Amino acid sequence: MITTSTLAISTDFAPRWLAIIGYVLALLLLIGSYYLSWSFVVFPFWVFLISFYLLRENVGQTESVRKAGP
């Protein structure tokens, strides 16, 4: 999660707010996973957020490319 968030900031494939959420969730996993019983849901939630954002962005680009195509 930390690596993905760092790449999101440096390459702009995802917005900065999503990368910051990734850092916060990674910190939560590193520190609080022993104390919080629901922490096993954090990583799948992070994957869902990134996947949903990328899917939403690519679907919008695909439709515009199809309309502008030959």
N, C-alpha and C positions, 0 to 999 in steps of 0.2 A: 504494500500500500504506500509506503514511503517512496519507493522507487517510481511507482506510477504517478504519484502526486508531483514528484520532482520533474518527471518527463512532461507532465501536463503543463507545468509552469514554463518550462524551457522551450517546448515546441508548440505550445498553444493548441493542442488537439482537443483540449477540454478547457472550460472557463476556470479562472483563478479561484472562484468560490468553491468549485467542486474539488479542486486540489487541496484547498485549506480544510475542507471537510474530511478529505482523505488523511491529512496529517493528524487531525483531531481524533479520528477513529483509530488510527494506528497507535497513537499515544494511549488511547483507552484500552486497546488490546494489550499493549506492552505493560501497562501499569495495573489496570483493573481486572484483568481476566481471572485472576485468582479470587477476587472478592465479589465479582458480579457473575451470577449464574447464567444470565442471558447474553453474555458476551460472545457466545458461539454464533450469534445471529449477525454480528457486526460485519464480518467479512462477506457473507453472501449479500447483505444489504449494500455494501460498497460496490460489489460486482454488478448488482442490479442497477445502481445509480449510473455507473460509467456506461454500462451496456445500453441502458435506456437513452442516455444522452447521445451516444454515438449513433444509435439506430435512428433516433429522431432527426439528427443532423443529416445523415446519409439519405434518408428517405426524401427529405426536402430537396437535396441536391440532385437526386436521381430524376425527380419529376421535372425540375427545371432544365436538366440536360436533355431529357426526352423531348421537351417542347422546343428547345432550340436546335435540336438535331435535324438531319436532312429529311 
